[in-house]
Amino acid sequence: MMRELCCVEMIIGTSGYFRWGLRRVRDWIVQALADLKAAHDLLNSSNYAWACFASHQAAEKALKAILEHFGTPSTGHNLLELLAEVSAHVKVSEELRDDCKTLNRYYIPTRYPNAFSSGAPAEMYDEKDAREAYSRAERVVRFAQRITGIAQG
């Protein structure tokens, strides 16, 4: 079964692995760190729904960095699915699974009013939610940094 690929991923080498391969690991880590900073800034400016979403994005990019590191890049936004792919390469803790499970809840509802029967996402998330999301994302990003050996951008 062929999965849907984004335009960048269509550049496939003869081995089946992307030609640019591991050179993108650093890019994924840099963007994960940028998203984590955005989550922190959004939290500090009381934009709690967006802080939760940015936390999800940081974790997603961190997991994709790990998969790039091992030569098995992936697409998608489900953190538990990405983490399952990561677990084929390294041991993954239950705490990290719980982090990804919680962060998954922030992918769509933080942005779309029709995710709730009434009320805007901006009214549905509070400082506690955003702090928890940030803390969980930070653990995922630090895990990715340890695995890839890339401490910072």
Secondary structure, DSSP 8 states (H G I E B T S, - for coil): ------GGGG-B-TTSSBTTGGGGHHHHHHHHHHHHHHHHHHHHTT-HHHHHHHHHHHHHHHHHHHHHHTT-----S-HHHHHHHHTTTS---HHHHHHHHHHHTTSSTTT-GGGSSSS-GGGT--HHHHHHHHHHHHHHHHHHHHHHT----
